[in-house]
Amino acid sequence: MDDIKEVKKTTWKSLRSIVITAACLFIVDAVVFGWFVIAVAASIVLVLWLIPSTLLALIRGNVLTVREMKTGVYLCMVAAIFAAYAGNNYLAKSGADTVIAAVDKFKTDHHRYPESLPELVPKYLNSIPRAKYTVMYGEFIFLRGGPSLMYYEFPPFLRRVYRFDSQKWKTLD
């Protein structure tokens, strides 16, 4: 009986450390950088190793082990990172549309483009929206020379740029 309690205790400790690791990886990948690189790497490991071994164990009728629990936790982490990435890119496009409309209204009123985005506040925007909710690469960048509005879709590459003179989006990198 004591052996069973010890196994359960060890299993829950292992599961707790797996959940903490997955949460930390999620924070680094989805919240700090917004890359989803860790999610891609984890997906490869899941597809090539964890999912097949879990399915094999289930087919054989084995009791779920820490490895199978790890598979489920990391599958959830990958799904959450991809969802955060998609949500952030939707947010960036929506915020960009708001900023573009404000810049166009400013140009109509002043016959020039603003020097910077803060010039739009408070008359045209209550505040400057974030491009994404990530620590790095989360701001819109107004490029006066173009004039253009830019944000990072897949940092540090894949920059989306809206050119005000042509009213078109371009992708750099």
C-alpha positions as CSV (number, residue, x, y, z in Angstrom):
1,M,0.0,0.0,0.0
2,D,2.9,2.4,0.9
3,D,4.5,1.6,-2.5
4,I,1.3,2.7,-4.3
5,K,1.2,5.9,-2.4
6,E,4.8,6.6,-3.2
7,V,4.2,5.9,-6.9
8,K,1.2,8.3,-6.9
9,K,3.3,10.9,-5.1
10,T,6.2,10.6,-7.6
11,T,3.7,10.7,-10.6
12,W,2.1,14.0,-9.3
13,K,5.5,15.5,-8.7
14,S,6.6,14.6,-12.2
15,L,3.3,15.9,-13.7
16,R,3.6,19.2,-11.7
17,S,7.2,19.7,-13.1
18,I,6.0,19.0,-16.6
19,V,3.1,21.5,-16.3
20,I,5.5,24.1,-14.9
21,T,8.0,23.5,-17.7
22,A,5.2,23.7,-20.3
23,A,3.9,27.0,-18.8
24,C,7.4,28.5,-18.8
25,L,7.9,27.5,-22.5
26,F,4.5,29.0,-23.3
27,I,5.4,32.3,-21.6
28,V,8.8,32.5,-23.4
29,D,7.4,31.5,-26.8
30,A,4.0,33.2,-26.9
31,V,4.2,36.1,-24.4
32,V,7.9,37.2,-24.5
33,F,8.8,36.7,-28.2
34,G,5.7,35.8,-30.1
35,W,7.7,33.4,-32.2
36,F,5.9,30.1,-31.9
37,V,9.4,28.5,-32.6
38,I,9.2,26.4,-29.4
39,A,5.7,25.3,-30.4
40,V,7.1,24.1,-33.8
41,A,10.0,22.2,-32.1
42,A,7.6,20.7,-29.6
43,S,5.2,19.7,-32.4
44,I,8.1,17.8,-34.1
45,V,9.0,16.0,-30.9
46,L,5.3,15.2,-30.3
47,V,4.7,13.9,-33.8
48,L,7.9,11.9,-34.1
49,W,8.1,10.5,-30.6
50,L,5.6,11.2,-27.9
51,I,2.3,10.7,-29.7
52,P,3.4,7.4,-31.4
53,S,4.7,6.0,-28.1
54,T,1.5,7.1,-26.3
55,L,-0.7,5.5,-29.0
56,L,1.4,2.3,-28.8
57,A,1.0,2.2,-25.0
58,L,-2.8,2.7,-25.3
59,I,-3.1,0.0,-28.0
60,R,-1.2,-2.4,-25.7
61,G,-3.6,-1.6,-22.9
62,N,-1.0,-0.1,-20.6
63,V,-1.9,2.2,-17.8
64,L,-1.2,5.9,-18.5
65,T,2.3,6.8,-17.4
66,V,4.1,10.1,-16.9
67,R,5.2,10.0,-20.6
68,E,1.5,9.9,-21.7
69,M,0.6,12.7,-19.3
70,K,3.6,14.7,-20.7
71,T,2.2,14.2,-24.2
72,G,-1.1,15.6,-23.2
73,V,0.4,18.6,-21.4
74,Y,2.7,19.4,-24.3
75,L,-0.1,19.0,-26.8
76,C,-2.1,21.6,-24.8
77,M,1.0,23.9,-24.7
78,V,1.5,23.7,-28.5
79,A,-2.2,24.4,-29.1
80,A,-2.1,27.4,-26.7
81,I,1.0,28.8,-28.3
82,F,-0.5,28.5,-31.8
83,A,-3.8,30.1,-30.5
84,A,-1.9,33.0,-28.9
85,Y,0.1,33.5,-32.2
86,A,-3.1,33.5,-34.3
87,G,-4.9,35.8,-31.8
88,N,-2.0,38.2,-31.7
89,N,-1.8,38.5,-35.5
90,Y,-5.6,39.1,-35.6
91,L,-5.1,41.8,-33.0
92,A,-2.3,43.3,-34.9
93,K,-4.3,43.5,-38.1
94,S,-7.3,45.0,-36.3
95,G,-5.1,47.5,-34.5
96,A,-3.4,48.4,-37.7
97,D,-6.7,49.2,-39.4
98,T,-7.5,51.5,-36.5
99,V,-4.2,53.3,-36.7
100,I,-4.4,53.5,-40.5
101,A,-7.8,55.2,-40.3
102,A,-6.5,57.6,-37.7
103,V,-3.5,58.5,-39.9
104,D,-5.7,59.0,-42.9
105,K,-8.0,61.3,-40.9
106,F,-5.0,63.3,-39.6
107,K,-3.7,63.7,-43.2
108,T,-7.1,64.9,-44.4
109,D,-7.3,67.5,-41.6
110,H,-3.7,68.7,-41.7
111,H,-2.6,67.9,-45.3
112,R,0.4,66.1,-44.0
113,Y,1.2,62.8,-42.3
114,P,2.0,62.8,-38.5
115,E,5.6,62.9,-37.4
116,S,4.9,60.0,-35.1
117,L,2.0,58.0,-33.7
118,P,1.7,59.9,-30.4
119,E,0.7,62.9,-32.5
120,L,-2.6,61.1,-33.1
121,V,-3.5,61.0,-29.4
122,P,-6.0,62.1,-28.1
123,K,-7.9,63.7,-31.1
124,Y,-7.7,60.7,-33.5
125,L,-6.9,57.8,-31.1
126,N,-7.6,57.5,-27.4
127,S,-4.3,55.7,-27.1
128,I,-1.9,54.0,-29.5
129,P,-3.0,50.3,-29.6
130,R,-0.4,47.5,-29.2
131,A,0.3,45.5,-32.3
132,K,0.6,42.4,-30.2
133,Y,0.5,41.4,-26.5
134,T,4.1,40.2,-26.4
135,V,7.0,41.7,-24.5
136,M,9.2,42.0,-27.5
137,Y,8.0,43.2,-31.0
138,G,4.6,44.2,-29.6
139,E,4.5,47.8,-30.9
140,F,3.5,49.4,-34.1
141,I,6.3,51.3,-35.8
142,F,5.5,54.4,-37.8
143,L,8.1,55.0,-40.5
144,R,8.0,58.7,-41.5
145,G,10.1,58.3,-44.7
146,G,7.5,56.2,-46.5
147,P,5.2,57.0,-44.8
148,S,4.5,53.5,-43.5
149,L,3.1,51.5,-40.6
150,M,4.9,48.3,-39.6
151,Y,4.6,45.5,-37.2
152,Y,6.3,42.1,-36.8
153,E,4.1,39.1,-37.8
154,F,6.8,36.5,-37.1
155,P,9.6,38.3,-35.2
156,P,12.3,39.1,-35.9
157,F,11.4,38.5,-39.5
158,L,8.2,38.7,-41.6
159,R,7.5,42.3,-41.1
160,R,4.1,43.6,-42.3
161,V,4.3,47.1,-43.7
162,Y,1.4,49.3,-44.8
163,R,2.4,52.0,-47.3
164,F,0.1,55.0,-47.0
165,D,1.0,56.4,-50.4
166,S,-0.1,53.2,-52.2
167,Q,-2.5,52.1,-49.6
168,K,-1.2,48.5,-49.8
169,W,0.3,46.0,-47.4
170,K,3.7,44.5,-48.2
171,T,5.7,41.8,-46.4
172,L,9.4,42.2,-45.8
173,D,11.9,39.4,-45.2
